[in-house]
């Protein structure tokens, strides 16, 4: 039972914290992300993938539906965000003295933990299946 509660907390914490970022992008659009992708030599339409990484994947994680797959998408989204926007911050400290990429790292490693642990019993899928 404790393991399943831990898995619920592990899934919901990063997902619920990420959802407002995705919802904000729904209202503001992904034009800035598309520009950064194009500057990196990639097609701008890939920017729409941020909706999958910041809205769809977090919802799946909260529900515990295909949680491992959703968490993998979530983690990949963080890698892309760091590569496109924060690559210059890898060796920098933030204003309070913490690592500048600390929130990104926390999101990433929470997601990796979900990939490894799965969704648990307190989920739509009850933790059944390889992707849950």
Helices and strands as residue ranges (DSSP letters): H 2-28, H 31-39, G 44-48, H 49-51, I 52-56, H 57-63, H 67-81, I 82-86, G 87-89, H 102-117
